[in-house]
Amino acid sequence: MAKKIVILNGSPRKNGNTASLTAAFKRGAEEAGHTVTEFFPAHMKINGCLGCWKGGKDAAHPCVQRDDMEKIYPLYKEADIVVLASPLYYWFISGFLKNTFDRLFAIAEADPNYENPKKLTALIMAAEGDEFQESEFWYDHLERHIGWKSIGKILCGYVAQPGDTKGKPELVEAYNLGKSIK
């Protein structure tokens, strides 16, 4: 059965190393018959979460703020799989991705128990070095806390400049991860 997949790409570079990894994943997933939509929050108008606890009251507008999250919310709600993609910034995901993910709490606020919709998930990251431990710690705890199930992680180190992923085995791993989705 075809899956709906949303990629939240926290890189400001639409043609950078993170994007090359998500492109390989997307190609594999689409070849396997799935629908993939990729968002680049760095190129969208997404405000920070206000912590107001007023979201979830209006299905058409889950958050009280009106910005580009309204493009993400409907596809996120319908998605079977959410891919969190980011370059490594100071041992963590980018602020663009973290800000976007924080705003998804408005969807949880629609549930009486503040539960997030259950999803499959993957983590895709690129970094100048190879110290992904803090991001993996966050991702693993996030997954357990909100009840998601990881289908895999693609962590590509030692890529600094756009194009550095060329020839890296993680490109094949990303493609295979997308292609393996049933």
Secondary structure, 3 states (H helix, E strand, C coil): CCCEEEEEECCCCCCCHHHHHHHHHHHHHHHCCCEEEEECHHHCCCCCCCCCCCCCCCCCCCCCCCCCHHHHHHHHHHCCEEEEEEECECCECCHHHHHHHHHCHHHHCCCCCCCCCCCEEEEEEECCCCCCHHHHHHHHHHHHHHCCEEEEEEEECCCCCCCCCCCCHHHHHHHHHHHCCC
